[in-house]
Amino acid sequence: MKRLFGLVIVVVALMGCVLPSSSGSAEDMQYKTIFRTAIYRGDFSSVKTQADITPWIKSHIRYQADPTGSEVVNSLTKTVELGYSDCEEMALMYLDILYIKFDIKGQFLCVDSSARHVGTGGATDHALVRVDGVQIDPKTGRVCDFPVAFYYDFDDLFY
């Protein structure tokens, strides 16, 4: 049975995917409370291998960037209803399907796709997933190697 849950909105001024580090600070815990989402139990019958996850996402959700200067993160149910999302929802959906179909808990990453050095913190412009140490762009299915500014484990984001 699908659970209904509300819309999650995060507003971030002039930045893409900015998430605080997993430090356990009061600010971090407040953000996690806002960002947590229920697992979406959709019809993933066409997903037979991990390579099928991105095609499933592409067939159900088209990419659409958030309005400039804001960051909207919808629940996965709302994302499927709308039929569009940006990289954050696509990354969350990828992690959701990965868990439902293969019982694998990946990580949600915020990266600076234009950066040329590894660092932590700072501005980011894209969301990826990490599975068994490999970065994957849920929008394209391609393997990536970007500097990770922030990341969250599956259990930090889903309930």
PLY file of the C-alpha trace (Angstrom):
ply
format ascii 1.0
element vertex 159
property float x
property float y
property float z
element edge 158
property int vertex1
property int vertex2
end_header
0.00 0.00 0.00
1.32 3.40 -0.95
1.71 5.88 1.86
0.69 9.44 1.27
3.04 12.08 2.48
3.44 15.78 2.17
5.49 18.00 -0.01
8.98 18.79 1.19
10.30 22.21 0.26
13.81 23.44 0.79
14.70 26.94 -0.31
18.35 27.63 -1.01
19.39 31.04 -2.25
21.24 31.07 -5.58
22.60 27.54 -5.24
21.68 24.16 -6.58
21.89 21.18 -4.30
23.33 22.46 -1.04
23.13 20.09 1.88
24.95 20.36 5.17
27.49 17.73 6.12
26.51 14.81 8.32
28.00 16.38 11.42
25.16 15.82 13.85
24.93 19.55 14.63
21.59 21.09 15.63
21.37 22.77 12.20
22.08 19.44 10.48
19.41 17.61 12.51
16.85 20.31 11.70
17.59 19.92 7.99
17.34 16.13 8.14
13.92 16.45 9.76
12.74 18.59 6.86
14.36 16.45 4.16
13.33 12.95 5.30
10.87 11.23 2.98
8.86 8.03 2.92
9.88 5.15 0.71
7.88 5.13 -2.54
6.61 1.67 -3.43
5.78 2.08 -7.10
5.52 -0.48 -9.88
9.13 -1.32 -10.58
8.40 -4.63 -12.33
10.38 -3.59 -15.42
13.52 -3.09 -13.31
15.44 -6.36 -13.47
19.01 -5.08 -12.96
20.58 -1.93 -11.57
21.16 -0.78 -15.15
17.34 -0.63 -15.55
16.87 2.01 -12.84
17.76 5.08 -14.91
15.60 3.97 -17.88
12.68 3.52 -15.45
13.26 7.03 -14.08
13.52 8.49 -17.61
10.28 6.80 -18.67
8.35 8.21 -15.71
10.02 11.53 -14.89
11.37 14.19 -17.24
14.11 16.54 -16.10
13.08 20.08 -15.25
15.30 22.46 -13.29
13.91 24.31 -10.29
13.26 28.04 -10.64
16.41 30.14 -10.33
17.22 30.97 -6.72
15.12 28.23 -5.15
15.37 24.54 -4.47
12.17 22.51 -4.35
12.43 18.89 -3.24
9.16 17.02 -3.72
8.16 13.72 -2.18
8.64 10.79 -4.52
4.89 10.27 -4.79
4.46 13.92 -5.79
7.37 13.64 -8.24
5.73 10.72 -10.06
2.37 12.53 -10.06
3.96 15.65 -11.59
6.01 13.64 -14.08
9.03 15.92 -13.75
11.84 16.72 -11.33
15.40 17.85 -11.11
18.47 15.95 -10.00
17.59 15.72 -6.28
14.33 13.85 -6.82
15.95 11.68 -9.49
18.70 10.74 -7.04
16.14 9.99 -4.33
14.10 7.89 -6.75
17.21 5.98 -7.82
18.02 5.20 -4.17
14.41 4.20 -3.53
14.29 1.76 -6.45
17.73 0.39 -5.58
16.49 -0.42 -2.10
13.06 -1.78 -3.08
14.33 -4.01 -5.88
17.79 -5.04 -4.68
17.84 -4.34 -0.93
20.86 -2.05 -1.40
21.17 1.20 0.53
23.17 3.73 -1.46
24.17 7.29 -0.64
22.80 10.64 -1.80
25.62 12.96 -2.93
25.78 16.68 -3.61
28.66 17.52 -5.89
30.22 20.44 -7.70
30.25 19.15 -11.28
32.53 21.97 -12.39
35.15 21.48 -9.65
38.62 20.24 -10.45
39.70 19.40 -6.90
38.37 17.31 -4.04
37.04 19.17 -1.03
34.22 19.14 1.44
31.48 21.67 1.94
30.79 24.63 -0.27
28.45 25.25 -3.17
27.17 22.37 -5.23
25.26 22.11 -8.46
24.23 18.48 -8.92
22.92 15.45 -7.03
24.26 11.95 -7.64
24.09 8.59 -5.93
26.91 6.39 -4.70
26.53 2.62 -4.80
29.37 0.41 -3.59
31.79 3.34 -3.86
30.79 4.25 -7.43
29.16 7.61 -8.27
26.22 7.33 -10.66
24.28 10.15 -12.27
20.63 9.04 -11.98
19.68 11.34 -14.85
21.98 9.63 -17.36
23.07 6.39 -15.69
26.70 7.33 -16.30
29.50 6.68 -13.83
30.96 9.94 -12.51
33.91 11.08 -10.45
33.13 14.52 -9.01
34.30 16.04 -5.74
31.66 15.33 -3.10
30.70 18.34 -0.99
28.06 16.57 1.12
26.50 13.14 1.34
23.77 11.33 3.21
23.33 7.65 3.83
20.04 6.02 2.84
18.81 5.82 6.43
19.41 9.55 6.89
16.84 10.32 4.20
14.20 7.59 4.12
11.79 6.21 6.68
0 1
1 2
2 3
3 4
4 5
5 6
6 7
7 8
8 9
9 10
10 11
11 12
12 13
13 14
14 15
15 16
16 17
17 18
18 19
19 20
20 21
21 22
22 23
23 24
24 25
25 26
26 27
27 28
28 29
29 30
30 31
31 32
32 33
33 34
34 35
35 36
36 37
37 38
38 39
39 40
40 41
41 42
42 43
43 44
44 45
45 46
46 47
47 48
48 49
49 50
50 51
51 52
52 53
53 54
54 55
55 56
56 57
57 58
58 59
59 60
60 61
61 62
62 63
63 64
64 65
65 66
66 67
67 68
68 69
69 70
70 71
71 72
72 73
73 74
74 75
75 76
76 77
77 78
78 79
79 80
80 81
81 82
82 83
83 84
84 85
85 86
86 87
87 88
88 89
89 90
90 91
91 92
92 93
93 94
94 95
95 96
96 97
97 98
98 99
99 100
100 101
101 102
102 103
103 104
104 105
105 106
106 107
107 108
108 109
109 110
110 111
111 112
112 113
113 114
114 115
115 116
116 117
117 118
118 119
119 120
120 121
121 122
122 123
123 124
124 125
125 126
126 127
127 128
128 129
129 130
130 131
131 132
132 133
133 134
134 135
135 136
136 137
137 138
138 139
139 140
140 141
141 142
142 143
143 144
144 145
145 146
146 147
147 148
148 149
149 150
150 151
151 152
152 153
153 154
154 155
155 156
156 157
157 158
